[in-house]
Each structure stands twice: as structure tokens, then as C-alpha cells.
């Protein structure tokens, strides 16, 4: 186990952060606008997000770099700014964290599907390598690959991230099948845990896709096949559309109550995904997480 990961989990479960997209929207990000462009245009507003999470109890915060790969940035005419955007994202979160929290840099999906022949695995690894190197050069403490729906893309991102020498966390989305216990491509938690472990990640888990109740069996099943630390970031329940707005139905207290059960199921790193905010982190901290 990487020394940083070991030291973080030595004293028990580690609180990570919550959603970023909705927090940026609260600060003025418009629908369709590139969130990562704010690293260059509105760094002070981006910095408010990790600051609030750290104030609420996060020991790890991510970076505003989820979609900062060349494929997604090209859609916003920013394909030539991959390094600049990623380095700025790490700098902003590091500035907010100081010596109070670690900064784990975010890598999200490319938006392209291998099965549809929109991209090759090698092209994905090249793009993720470009992003991962920029994140590492800027001083990230670790890299988090998240919200992946295709294990092949996740493994390409893992291979790229491992070249940096930083600790690597990799997460898949489980929201398919009648029990919502498979990835979109049909992989089970056990298959994912085995493949990611074999690929050499330091931490693995799941984020997004469903509410925290559904994460308990996923976490438990992953724990049966791996001794690696597990990372879990669930949504704040299932979304409803109310007056054209997406609203999540779980309260911070409800979420925090289930989070304690998630720890019992084997989770080592716990935070939140869509619909969560600093109040969710504070509620978990208040319960001793």
C-alpha cells in the first residue's frame, strides 16, 4: 500500500468531499458552460468549493478537472489548454487545502465510447496520460479516476495515472441491471474489484449512479474479493425533476446515518457525489466519521 494511503486510513475512515458541479452552479456556472474553464476565468469562485468542504470536515478534496481531458475540452474550443487547465485546477485546490487536507486530482470519462468505435484504447491512454502528467506536475497528492462506465476506459486511465508514480484511486458507476449492481457494460462489483486490483490501483470503489443505500451491497461485495482500501461516494438519493430543476431527496442526516453502515460494510474513504454538499460532509463528521 502507498505510504500516503496507509497514513490516511490508519486512524479509521477518511472523509472526502461532496459534489462539485452543483456547487459551481450555485456560484454562477451556467448550463452548458465548461466547468473547467473556470480554473482560468474564475479561480476565486472555484476555490470556495474546496474551502467549504475542508471547513465541513473533508480530509481530502478533489480538483475541478473532471472533464479536463482533450476530448471534452475540444468541445469547448479549449483542446490546446489541457495542461493549463489541469495545472490551474490543482493549484486552486492546493491553495484552499494548505496543510489541512490532501488534494486528489480528478480524472473523469472522455465522453467517447470504445464499443461504438468512437475512440481506441490507445487514444484514451494517450489523452489520460497528458492529463495525469499535468496534474502530477502541479503537485497533486494522488489521482482519482471517477464516474467510469466502461472498465476498459477505466483501465486506460489507470495505466496513464500510474505512470506519474502517484497513488491511484479508481471508481466505477453501478447503476444498471434490475438490482443496479452492474456497470453499464455489465460488469459486477467483484469483476471490477479484481480487474482494478490486478491493474495496480492503490484504492478502488464506486461513485455516482445511485443513492447511498445501494452502495452498501456494492461495497460489501467488493470487500469479499479485495483487501485494498475502498472509496465510496454516493448520490444524495435518486433525483426528481421539480419545476425543471433536478432535486435529490436525501437529507444530510439521512445520508450520514447510512454512511455509518457503509463503514461497517468495509468502506475506508467516504464522501458524496451528485446532490451532496458541505452540509452532508458536516453531518458525517458529526457522527464521528
C-alpha angles and dihedrals in degrees: 000000000000112000094237093052092047093050092048096053096037093096096043137273117002122223113225125182136276137238121330105186096061091044090055090047089054086056094051108279107151126221109270093019116125106253092203092057086071089071086072102029105035108017093153092059092046090051091058089068099062090036091059092046092051090049088053094052109274113152091186126040127186130220134250091251103099093120098027097117120116095252095058096036090052089063087061094044090253100109090122092055101064095118095040095050095046095046091049090050092055092044092054095050092044090052090052094044100048104164094326100082144010122251115227110187118228126232116181133183124298095235088237126107122223091199090058089050090240090131140002126239090246092053089052093050090050092052094046090047090055090051096042093050091053091049092049093046089054091057106259113171093219142345125248118200106198148173093023117165098180118058090207091059090045091053091050089054091047091052089051095046094047090060088070094061090231122128110272127215118189127192135184131198116241109195105121135091127043091290095040088237100123136073118247087263092053103257119148125223089254093053092047093048092050095047094046092045091051089050089060105249119163096216131014137184147111140291137181124001100095148004124294096261089067091053094066097073091039091053093044092051093048090050090058091064105033140045091198118115113271125226119203128182114166131184121256092260125293118323125247126193109234118177090340093307126111109238126185117213106211120097122219091252094050090049093048092051091056091043089067089057089049089058089052088053090058108272117152101178119041131181138125141269131193114008096014123113140172090292089064091053091048091050091053092047090051088058091056100264 
